[in-house]
């Protein structure tokens, strides 16, 4: 693991100055003047809308709530 970390640091020490010389430093915007485009990488999911309650006497697509299971009686 130490060898990998040293290798990464060596690559950065060599490549970072080359990349900065080629492209320049990254742009810095003042807080009062943000960049014109802001990209949102994650949008939290929205919950589904609530389902309307069925009126009395109408059938519901939900199965009826089952109570405790009936005891099984063995035939004599």
Secondary structure, 3 states (H helix, E strand, C coil): CHHHHHHHHHHHHHHHHHHHHHHCCCCCCCCCCCCCCCCCCCCCCCCCCCCCCCCCCCCCCCCCCCCCCCCCCCCC
